[in-house]
Amino acid sequence: MRPMTSIVKFEGVWGVGDETPHCYLLTIDDFTFLLDCGWDEKFDKDYAERLLKVMDRIDCVLISFPDPLHMGALPFMVGKGLSVPIYATIPVFKMGQMFMYDWYQSHQNYDQVEQFCLDDVDSAFDMITQVKYNQSITMRGKGIGLSAVAQPAGHMIGGSIWRISKDGEEDIVYAVDFNHKKERHLGGCDLEKISRPSLLITDAFNASYRQERRRQRDEKFVAQLQETCRMGGNVLVATDTGGRVLEMTHMLEQMWNTRETGLSAYSLAILSNTGYHVVHFAKQMIEWMSERLTRSFDTNRNNPFSFKHLQFCHNLVDLSRLPSPKVVLASFPDLECGYARELFVQWAVNPKNTIILTTRTGPDTLSRRLIDNPQIKTFKLLEKRRVRLEGAELDEHIRQRREEELLQHKIKMEELDSSSDSEAEDGESGKQDIIIVHEKQASQIVFKSKRHHHMFPYHEEKAPTSDCSRWFMVIMDDYELETNELEEDMMEPFSPPLPRSQKSKDTDGPLTSKHFICQVKKAGLTTDGRTNEQNILDII
């Protein structure tokens, strides 16, 4: 590594020395970068408090990957007032939205998410500047002379290694969770471009874990699917929302297309709040994938994510319509929330079924307990569910909701009054419409000017809609959408369609504890797409 002349300070908000999410502060002279801002699976309050203490020091945010372990706390920070430039690649921006929406809704189905809301998610992504690989980003203000460049990192689509330069001479490379090996849908990171930096910031997540070769791993995976399905059982593959799930879907589609495997006789589905749109976005981002897929698409005009066998399910009712045996990919891999947890609770009591865990998740998660204790059969499982409020609880809930509505109405009225006052001031100051001025000159009659001309009355007839026209909406079977919310969604068919929060539902999420007997077969399949122990040592 080359020596540096700038004053550089590196501080881990968390993610140092353990398996916590990534979040670091890098200060170069007087300018501070926030390198990722992940959050754990349980919204740990200690993480939030640490972030709030350092938020005033942040001048810029660089996001490496779209999953919650790298950007889960971004909506929370924006909701608390973070207003600095945020940079991420185009796929990280798009898939990050899918991750955050699915993550939020998966928790919201059982309990109230108090840390942030969907408005905070939208505000956070409105602040993100989308960049391409090798595009130079020049810092301003205190960061004059600093620039940042995103380079391919593998692991997930759009994943980035960030190279930060000072005056074009000193290089600092931030590379976590990268993968130098080529995969089915992604190329590996370019190690030649990160050679001999002044400072290298990396992790060692797989330093003590030796991975199997991909061919051996795939053979075991196919054998497990064949064995379970031929016995009449179902397979749950716990995966993420919009990252590693693309590798899994592409691999499974190839297996279903191969006649020798015999898997085409069984159902293949993805169960997620945003599964359809994740694959839809993947079809549009072939140029961000491996050279092999890009050449195949350019030559044959065959999109690798135009699946013939994979079916999309947005709730358990859709899934129940598919014939068994079936293989289902569901989020999230930690089994702490989402449809993966619901299916695990339903299917784990049947010894014919199989649960496949695709990655090592954080400590104290259900998935990690199953990985660390493969022989465990009985354990205590905390269950959250929404029930309708009754009696005094219902009255108190209605009272609080009315107070919130009155407060929001008061705020809107004050905003309207202030806007009316500003319009009146503009009229008195002599600012008039050009057309109105011409009319006054022609008639030579002075009247008090109006802001709008007279118009013929017009009533807009709204065309009736049916369920078929709402293809872009993901409606949970126990959700109720108000008419005005439905019309707003139909005005923006290309915005991420998600279930609305249960504000209109008078429900609460009680916590119950149950002793759970797990009779299902558990299989570990490491497809996390990270560099292993030996390669980390070689790179360093």
JOGI-V93034 format. One record per backbone hydrogen bond with DSSP energy under -1.0 kcal/mol. CO is the residue of the C=O (numbers start at 1). NH is the residue of the N-H. E is the energy in kcal/mol with one decimal. If there is no record, write none. Layout:
BEGIN
CO,NH,E / CO,NH,E
END
This chain:
BEGIN
7,29,-3.4 / 9,27,-3.1 / 11,25,-3.6 / 14,23,-1.1 / 22,38,-2.9 / 23,13,-1.3 / 23,14,-1.9 / 24,35,-2.7 / 25,11,-2.8 / 26,33,-3.4 / 27,9,-2.6 / 28,31,-2.1 / 31,28,-2.9 / 32,59,-2.5 / 32,60,-1.2 / 33,26,-2.5 / 34,62,-2.5 / 35,24,-1.5 / 37,73,-2.5 / 40,43,-1.1 / 44,48,-1.2 / 45,49,-2.3 / 46,50,-2.1 / 47,51,-2.3 / 48,52,-2.2 / 49,53,-1.4 / 50,54,-1.1 / 51,55,-1.1 / 54,57,-1.4 / 55,58,-1.1 / 60,34,-2.8 / 61,87,-2.5 / 62,36,-2.5 / 64,160,-1.6 / 67,70,-1.9 / 67,71,-1.9 / 68,39,-2.3 / 68,72,-1.9 / 69,22,-1.9 / 70,37,-3.0 / 71,74,-1.2 / 73,77,-2.2 / 74,78,-2.5 / 75,79,-2.3 / 76,80,-1.1 / 77,82,-2.2 / 78,81,-1.4 / 85,61,-2.3 / 86,129,-3.4 / 87,63,-2.3 / 88,131,-1.9 / 89,93,-2.1 / 90,94,-2.3 / 91,95,-3.0 / 92,96,-1.7 / 93,97,-1.5 / 94,98,-1.4 / 95,99,-2.6 / 96,100,-2.7 / 97,101,-2.7 / 98,102,-2.3 / 99,103,-2.9 / 100,104,-2.6 / 101,105,-2.6 / 102,106,-2.3 / 103,107,-1.6 / 104,108,-2.7 / 105,109,-1.6 / 107,110,-1.5 / 107,111,-2.5 / 117,121,-1.6 / 118,122,-2.5 / 119,123,-2.5 / 120,124,-2.4 / 121,125,-2.0 / 122,126,-1.7 / 123,127,-1.0 / 129,88,-1.8 / 131,90,-1.3 / 132,135,-1.5 / 137,148,-2.0 / 140,143,-2.2 / 141,144,-1.3 / 143,146,-2.4 / 145,167,-3.3 / 146,139,-2.4 / 147,165,-2.8 / 148,137,-2.3 / 149,163,-2.8 / 150,134,-3.2 / 151,161,-2.9 / 153,179,-2.6 / 154,156,-2.8 / 156,159,-2.4 / 159,153,-1.6 / 161,151,-2.1 / 162,174,-3.1 / 163,149,-2.0 / 164,172,-2.9 / 165,147,-2.0 / 166,169,-1.9 / 166,170,-1.5 / 170,166,-2.0 / 171,198,-1.5 / 171,199,-1.4 / 172,164,-3.4 / 173,201,-3.4 / 174,162,-2.0 / 178,531,-2.1 / 179,189,-1.9 / 185,290,-1.2 / 186,183,-3.2 / 189,191,-1.0 / 191,194,-1.2 / 199,173,-2.9 / 201,175,-3.2 / 204,207,-1.5 / 206,209,-1.4 / 213,217,-2.5 / 214,218,-2.6 / 215,219,-2.1 / 216,220,-2.0 / 217,221,-2.0 / 218,222,-2.6 / 219,223,-2.2 / 220,224,-2.2 / 221,225,-2.2 / 222,226,-2.7 / 223,227,-2.4 / 224,228,-2.1 / 225,229,-2.5 / 226,230,-2.2 / 228,233,-2.5 / 229,232,-1.4 / 234,354,-2.3 / 235,328,-2.8 / 236,356,-3.3 / 237,330,-2.1 / 238,358,-1.1 / 243,246,-1.3 / 244,248,-1.9 / 245,249,-2.8 / 246,250,-2.0 / 247,251,-2.1 / 248,252,-2.8 / 249,253,-2.3 / 250,254,-1.6 / 251,255,-2.0 / 252,256,-2.5 / 253,257,-1.5 / 259,262,-1.0 / 263,266,-2.1 / 267,327,-2.8 / 268,311,-1.9 / 269,329,-2.5 / 270,313,-2.6 / 274,278,-2.0 / 275,279,-1.9 / 276,280,-2.1 / 277,281,-2.5 / 278,282,-2.0 / 279,283,-1.9 / 282,285,-1.2 / 285,288,-1.3 / 286,289,-2.0 / 290,294,-2.1 / 291,295,-2.9 / 292,296,-2.2 / 293,297,-2.3 / 294,298,-2.4 / 295,299,-2.4 / 296,300,-2.6 / 297,301,-1.5 / 303,306,-1.8 / 305,307,-1.2 / 311,270,-2.4 / 313,272,-1.7 / 315,319,-1.7 / 316,320,-2.1 / 319,322,-1.5 / 325,267,-1.8 / 326,235,-2.5 / 327,269,-2.5 / 328,237,-3.2 / 329,271,-3.4 / 330,239,-2.6 / 331,340,-2.3 / 332,335,-1.4 / 334,367,-2.1 / 338,342,-1.5 / 339,343,-2.7 / 340,344,-2.0 / 341,345,-2.3 / 342,346,-1.8 / 343,347,-3.2 / 344,348,-2.3 / 347,350,-1.7 / 348,519,-2.6 / 348,520,-1.2 / 350,353,-1.5 / 353,521,-2.2 / 354,236,-2.6 / 355,523,-2.7 / 356,238,-2.2 / 357,525,-3.2 / 358,527,-2.6 / 365,369,-2.1 / 366,370,-1.8 / 367,371,-1.9 / 368,372,-2.9 / 369,373,-1.5 / 373,376,-1.7 / 377,518,-4.3 / 379,516,-3.6 / 381,514,-2.3 / 383,512,-2.7 / 387,508,-1.7 / 390,393,-1.1 / 391,395,-2.0 / 392,396,-2.5 / 393,397,-2.2 / 394,398,-2.5 / 395,399,-2.3 / 396,400,-2.4 / 397,401,-2.2 / 398,402,-2.3 / 399,403,-2.2 / 400,404,-2.1 / 401,405,-2.2 / 402,406,-2.6 / 403,407,-2.3 / 404,408,-2.5 / 405,409,-2.5 / 406,410,-2.4 / 407,411,-2.2 / 408,412,-2.2 / 409,413,-2.3 / 410,414,-2.2 / 411,415,-2.1 / 412,416,-2.3 / 413,417,-2.5 / 414,418,-2.3 / 415,419,-2.2 / 416,420,-2.3 / 417,421,-2.3 / 418,422,-1.9 / 419,423,-1.9 / 420,424,-2.3 / 421,425,-2.1 / 422,426,-1.9 / 423,427,-2.0 / 424,428,-2.1 / 425,429,-1.6 / 426,431,-1.6 / 427,430,-1.0 / 433,437,-1.8 / 434,438,-1.7 / 435,439,-1.8 / 436,440,-2.0 / 437,441,-1.9 / 438,442,-1.7 / 439,443,-2.1 / 440,444,-2.4 / 467,470,-1.1 / 470,473,-1.8 / 476,479,-1.6 / 482,486,-2.1 / 483,487,-2.2 / 484,488,-1.8 / 485,489,-1.9 / 486,490,-1.9 / 487,491,-1.2 / 492,495,-1.3 / 501,503,-1.9 / 505,507,-1.6 / 506,389,-2.5 / 508,387,-2.2 / 510,385,-1.2 / 512,383,-3.4 / 514,381,-3.4 / 516,379,-2.3 / 521,355,-2.9 / 523,357,-2.5 / 525,527,-1.1 / 532,536,-2.0 / 533,537,-1.9 / 534,538,-2.2 / 535,539,-2.4 / 536,540,-2.3
END
